[in-house]
Amino acid sequence: MYEKKFMEPDAYFLDSYALIEIIRGNPQYQKFLHSSVITTQLNLFEVAYALLREGIPDVYPIISRYASCIVGFQTDLIVAAASFRLCYKKKNLSMVDCIGYCLAKNFHIPFVTGDMQFRDMENVHFLPKS
């Protein structure tokens, strides 16, 4: 698998949970507004879906704020994420979270989430809902 280092010293991978908490104004997540962050298109899809489900009709302006944070991934990362998901199948992790977690590890940056399934995992910056 390829290894990449993210060049920014204060960088994080924000999963869908973290992005939604930032949008909701959770003060625990506000520090990431001033950090270098990355996410995937898949995470933005989950965020858009969650906002639409909550009755927010115009999600495009909200989602487009994070377009510059999107990073892609290659086939080797897909295989690594599938292997990771299989390894932790009892936790019932989502495909999107497994891809994000593996991306964060590849970039040597913390995976930021409030998802309880990741609470005690390596390379996770866990913040619960306020």
Backbone as JSON, one array per atom type, in Angstrom:
{
  "sequence": "MYEKKFMEPDAYFLDSYALIEIIRGNPQYQKFLHSSVITTQLNLFEVAYALLREGIPDVYPIISRYASCIVGFQTDLIVAAASFRLCYKKKNLSMVDCIGYCLAKNFHIPFVTGDMQFRDMENVHFLPKS",
  "N": [[0.84, -1.18, 0.0], [0.44, 2.26, -0.69], [2.23, 4.86, 0.95], [1.65, 7.94, 2.35], [2.53, 11.13, 3.51], [0.89, 13.71, 5.16], [1.42, 17.04, 4.6], [0.84, 19.19, 6.24], [1.19, 20.3, 9.58], [-0.86, 20.35, 11.5], [-3.09, 18.56, 10.85], [-6.08, 16.76, 9.97], [-8.29, 13.96, 9.45], [-11.63, 14.22, 8.73], [-14.48, 12.52, 9.55], [-17.84, 11.67, 8.47], [-19.51, 12.0, 10.68], [-18.04, 13.82, 12.26], [-18.0, 16.05, 10.52], [-20.74, 16.68, 10.41], [-21.18, 17.38, 13.07], [-19.62, 19.68, 13.22], [-21.02, 21.34, 11.43], [-23.4, 21.55, 12.85], [-22.55, 23.09, 14.9], [-21.28, 22.17, 17.2], [-19.32, 22.81, 19.96], [-17.05, 21.31, 20.68], [-15.96, 20.48, 18.33], [-15.19, 22.7, 16.94], [-12.54, 23.57, 16.81], [-11.45, 22.39, 14.61], [-12.11, 23.93, 12.5], [-10.08, 25.64, 12.03], [-7.98, 24.15, 11.19], [-5.99, 22.06, 9.02], [-7.83, 20.01, 7.03], [-9.03, 16.87, 5.75], [-11.26, 14.9, 3.76], [-13.56, 12.59, 2.2], [-15.36, 12.24, -0.94], [-17.37, 10.44, -0.51], [-17.9, 10.74, 2.21], [-18.97, 13.32, 2.16], [-21.27, 12.81, 0.73], [-22.68, 11.27, 2.64], [-23.05, 13.23, 4.6], [-24.62, 15.12, 3.21], [-26.9, 13.56, 2.77], [-27.73, 13.08, 5.44], [-28.35, 15.71, 6.26], [-30.4, 16.38, 4.45], [-32.27, 14.48, 5.24], [-32.87, 15.5, 7.72], [-34.45, 17.56, 7.02], [-33.36, 19.83, 5.87], [-33.39, 21.7, 3.13], [-31.66, 22.94, 1.2], [-28.8, 21.86, 0.71], [-26.55, 22.13, -0.8], [-24.89, 24.59, -0.63], [-23.79, 24.2, 1.9], [-22.41, 21.75, 1.74], [-20.64, 22.31, -0.33], [-18.76, 23.93, 0.86], [-16.84, 22.23, 1.81], [-15.63, 21.08, -0.34], [-13.02, 21.58, -1.21], [-11.56, 20.08, 0.51], [-11.57, 17.47, -0.18], [-10.1, 14.33, -0.78], [-8.88, 11.86, -2.99], [-8.79, 8.27, -3.55], [-6.98, 5.25, -4.14], [-7.04, 1.98, -5.72], [-5.56, 0.2, -4.1], [-5.99, 1.22, -1.57], [-8.7, 0.78, -1.28], [-8.75, -2.0, -1.13], [-7.29, -2.32, 1.24], [-9.03, -1.05, 3.04], [-11.26, -2.72, 2.86], [-10.15, -5.05, 3.91], [-9.61, -4.15, 6.5], [-12.22, -3.65, 7.38], [-13.25, -6.25, 7.34], [-11.62, -7.42, 9.27], [-12.55, -6.16, 11.55], [-15.22, -6.93, 11.68], [-17.15, -7.54, 13.62], [-17.67, -5.13, 14.81], [-19.22, -3.89, 12.99], [-18.58, -1.83, 11.1], [-18.94, 0.92, 8.85], [-18.54, 1.01, 5.26], [-17.68, 3.48, 4.25], [-16.54, 4.69, 6.53], [-14.44, 2.9, 7.01], [-12.84, 3.3, 4.75], [-12.17, 6.0, 5.13], [-10.79, 5.85, 7.6], [-8.57, 4.26, 6.91], [-7.41, 5.93, 4.99], [-6.7, 8.12, 6.61], [-4.77, 6.87, 8.22], [-2.86, 6.29, 6.25], [-2.05, 8.85, 5.55], [-0.93, 9.58, 7.88], [-2.31, 11.0, 9.85], [-4.7, 12.01, 12.38], [-7.85, 10.31, 12.65], [-10.86, 11.75, 12.87], [-13.69, 11.49, 14.81], [-16.95, 10.89, 16.27], [-18.08, 8.56, 16.53], [-18.95, 5.79, 18.3], [-17.97, 3.22, 17.78], [-15.36, 3.51, 17.08], [-14.06, 4.42, 19.27], [-11.92, 3.43, 21.03], [-9.84, 2.9, 19.32], [-6.69, 2.78, 17.6], [-5.03, 5.71, 16.38], [-7.21, 7.42, 16.37], [-9.06, 10.32, 16.93], [-11.24, 10.88, 19.19], [-14.33, 12.35, 19.77], [-17.18, 12.89, 21.55], [-20.74, 13.58, 21.05], [-21.95, 16.77, 22.13]],
  "CA": [[0.0, 0.0, 0.0], [1.22, 3.48, -0.73], [2.27, 5.64, 2.18], [1.77, 9.37, 2.11], [2.49, 11.98, 4.7], [0.23, 14.98, 4.94], [2.47, 18.02, 4.88], [0.43, 20.17, 7.24], [1.42, 19.74, 10.92], [-2.1, 20.29, 12.26], [-4.04, 18.05, 9.87], [-6.99, 15.73, 10.46], [-9.33, 13.43, 8.57], [-12.94, 14.37, 9.36], [-15.49, 11.61, 9.01], [-19.16, 12.29, 8.32], [-19.97, 12.36, 12.03], [-17.34, 15.05, 12.64], [-18.47, 17.14, 9.67], [-22.09, 17.04, 10.84], [-21.06, 18.09, 14.35], [-19.12, 21.04, 12.91], [-22.15, 22.06, 10.83], [-24.37, 21.81, 13.93], [-21.97, 24.05, 15.84], [-20.77, 21.53, 18.42], [-18.08, 23.5, 20.32], [-15.92, 20.38, 20.74], [-15.44, 20.28, 16.98], [-14.9, 23.99, 16.32], [-11.11, 23.76, 16.58], [-11.09, 21.87, 13.28], [-12.35, 24.99, 11.51], [-8.81, 26.34, 11.82], [-6.97, 23.13, 10.93], [-6.02, 21.45, 7.69], [-8.65, 18.81, 7.11], [-9.38, 16.16, 4.53], [-12.39, 13.98, 3.81], [-13.8, 12.02, 0.88], [-16.66, 12.51, -1.54], [-18.32, 9.54, 0.13], [-18.31, 11.38, 3.46], [-19.85, 14.44, 1.85], [-22.56, 12.21, 0.39], [-23.35, 10.93, 3.9], [-23.44, 14.48, 5.25], [-25.76, 15.65, 2.45], [-28.05, 12.7, 3.05], [-28.17, 13.35, 6.81], [-28.98, 17.04, 6.31], [-31.68, 16.28, 3.74], [-33.15, 13.68, 6.11], [-33.29, 16.38, 8.81], [-35.35, 18.57, 6.47], [-32.64, 20.99, 5.36], [-33.57, 21.5, 1.69], [-30.59, 23.44, 0.34], [-27.54, 21.4, 1.3], [-25.41, 22.4, -1.69], [-23.92, 25.56, -0.09], [-23.12, 23.63, 3.07], [-21.49, 20.71, 1.27], [-19.6, 22.89, -1.2], [-17.7, 24.5, 1.72], [-15.84, 21.2, 2.08], [-15.16, 20.51, -1.61], [-11.56, 21.7, -1.32], [-10.97, 19.15, 1.47], [-11.73, 16.11, -0.69], [-8.97, 13.58, -1.34], [-9.27, 10.61, -3.63], [-8.08, 7.08, -3.09], [-6.68, 4.29, -5.18], [-7.5, 0.61, -5.53], [-4.9, -0.44, -2.96], [-6.64, 1.67, -0.34], [-9.99, 0.09, -1.23], [-8.47, -3.34, -0.63], [-6.91, -2.18, 2.66], [-10.24, -0.72, 3.8], [-12.07, -3.94, 2.91], [-9.48, -5.95, 4.86], [-9.83, -3.55, 7.82], [-13.63, -3.89, 7.72], [-13.38, -7.67, 7.64], [-10.93, -7.66, 10.54], [-13.4, -5.61, 12.62], [-16.61, -7.13, 11.26], [-18.04, -7.54, 14.79], [-18.01, -3.74, 15.11], [-20.16, -3.47, 11.95], [-18.14, -0.53, 10.6], [-19.4, 1.23, 7.5], [-17.54, 1.06, 4.2], [-17.16, 4.85, 4.19], [-15.66, 4.89, 7.68], [-13.23, 2.1, 6.82], [-12.02, 4.01, 3.76], [-11.64, 7.2, 5.79], [-9.82, 5.46, 8.61], [-7.35, 3.83, 6.21], [-6.82, 7.14, 4.4], [-6.06, 8.85, 7.7], [-3.54, 6.15, 8.58], [-1.89, 6.48, 5.17], [-1.54, 10.22, 5.61], [-0.34, 9.77, 9.22], [-3.07, 12.04, 10.55], [-5.78, 11.42, 13.16], [-9.2, 10.11, 12.14], [-11.71, 12.44, 13.85], [-15.06, 10.97, 14.81], [-17.66, 10.72, 17.52], [-18.67, 7.24, 16.37], [-18.53, 4.94, 19.42], [-17.27, 2.03, 17.31], [-13.94, 3.85, 16.92], [-13.62, 5.08, 20.51], [-10.64, 2.98, 21.59], [-8.96, 2.44, 18.25], [-5.46, 3.52, 17.33], [-5.07, 6.79, 15.4], [-8.53, 8.04, 16.38], [-9.33, 11.45, 17.81], [-12.65, 10.65, 19.49], [-15.06, 13.42, 20.46], [-18.62, 12.58, 21.54], [-21.67, 14.71, 20.93], [-22.02, 17.58, 23.38]],
  "C": [[0.89, 1.24, 0.0], [1.16, 4.18, 0.61], [2.44, 7.1, 1.79], [1.79, 10.07, 3.46], [1.79, 13.27, 4.31], [1.19, 16.05, 5.41], [2.09, 19.04, 5.95], [0.6, 19.57, 8.64], [0.14, 19.53, 11.73], [-3.22, 19.81, 11.34], [-4.85, 16.89, 10.46], [-7.84, 15.21, 9.31], [-10.64, 13.55, 9.32], [-13.91, 13.39, 8.72], [-16.83, 12.35, 8.96], [-19.71, 12.79, 9.64], [-19.36, 13.71, 12.43], [-17.82, 16.24, 11.82], [-19.86, 17.61, 10.1], [-22.04, 17.8, 12.17], [-20.53, 19.51, 14.15], [-20.26, 21.89, 12.36], [-23.18, 22.43, 11.89], [-23.84, 22.78, 14.97], [-21.49, 23.47, 17.15], [-19.43, 22.17, 18.78], [-16.85, 22.59, 20.4], [-15.24, 20.22, 19.38], [-14.99, 21.58, 16.3], [-13.42, 24.21, 16.05], [-10.68, 23.28, 15.2], [-11.39, 22.87, 12.17], [-11.06, 25.72, 11.15], [-7.66, 25.37, 11.59], [-7.03, 22.73, 9.47], [-6.79, 20.15, 7.81], [-8.84, 18.19, 5.73], [-10.58, 15.28, 4.81], [-12.55, 13.4, 2.42], [-15.15, 12.47, 0.34], [-17.74, 11.64, -0.9], [-18.81, 10.12, 1.46], [-19.25, 12.54, 3.2], [-21.23, 13.95, 1.41], [-23.34, 11.89, 1.67], [-23.84, 12.18, 4.62], [-24.66, 15.07, 4.53], [-27.03, 14.86, 2.75], [-28.61, 12.98, 4.45], [-28.89, 14.69, 6.91], [-30.33, 17.04, 5.61], [-32.71, 15.53, 4.58], [-33.68, 14.52, 7.26], [-34.19, 17.52, 8.31], [-34.67, 19.84, 6.0], [-32.63, 20.86, 3.83], [-32.37, 21.9, 0.82], [-29.23, 23.08, 0.95], [-26.33, 21.75, 0.44], [-24.43, 23.43, -1.12], [-23.14, 25.02, 1.11], [-22.05, 22.64, 2.62], [-20.35, 21.31, 0.47], [-18.49, 23.56, -0.4], [-16.55, 23.52, 1.94], [-15.26, 20.56, 0.81], [-13.64, 20.55, -1.73], [-10.83, 20.73, -0.38], [-10.96, 17.7, 0.96], [-10.4, 15.56, -1.2], [-9.51, 12.29, -1.92], [-8.49, 9.45, -3.04], [-7.99, 6.08, -4.23], [-7.18, 2.89, -4.79], [-6.84, -0.06, -4.32], [-5.51, -0.01, -1.64], [-8.0, 1.0, -0.19], [-9.8, -1.31, -0.66], [-8.1, -3.29, 0.86], [-8.13, -1.91, 3.52], [-11.16, -1.94, 3.92], [-11.47, -4.93, 3.9], [-9.7, -5.47, 6.29], [-11.26, -3.84, 8.28], [-13.86, -5.35, 8.09], [-12.76, -8.02, 8.99], [-11.79, -7.23, 11.73], [-14.88, -5.82, 12.33], [-17.6, -7.17, 12.43], [-18.46, -6.13, 15.18], [-19.01, -3.18, 14.1], [-19.84, -2.05, 11.45], [-18.64, -0.31, 9.19], [-18.23, 1.24, 6.52], [-16.88, 2.44, 4.17], [-16.2, 5.12, 5.33], [-14.36, 4.11, 7.54], [-12.29, 2.75, 5.81], [-11.39, 5.24, 4.41], [-10.57, 6.88, 6.81], [-8.5, 5.05, 7.96], [-6.65, 5.0, 5.52], [-6.07, 7.93, 5.46], [-4.75, 8.18, 8.11], [-2.47, 6.33, 7.51], [-1.26, 7.86, 5.19], [-0.89, 10.54, 6.96], [-0.99, 10.94, 9.95], [-4.21, 11.38, 11.32], [-7.11, 11.37, 12.39], [-10.14, 10.69, 13.2], [-13.14, 11.95, 13.7], [-15.66, 11.04, 16.21], [-18.37, 9.37, 17.52], [-18.1, 6.3, 17.43], [-17.74, 3.71, 18.98], [-15.76, 2.26, 17.19], [-13.3, 4.35, 18.22], [-12.23, 4.69, 20.98], [-9.66, 2.5, 20.54], [-7.76, 3.36, 18.09], [-5.71, 4.58, 16.25], [-6.43, 7.48, 15.3], [-8.55, 9.19, 17.38], [-10.83, 11.42, 18.06], [-13.23, 11.82, 20.28], [-16.54, 13.09, 20.4], [-19.46, 13.81, 21.28], [-21.69, 15.47, 22.24], [-23.39, 17.47, 23.99]]
}
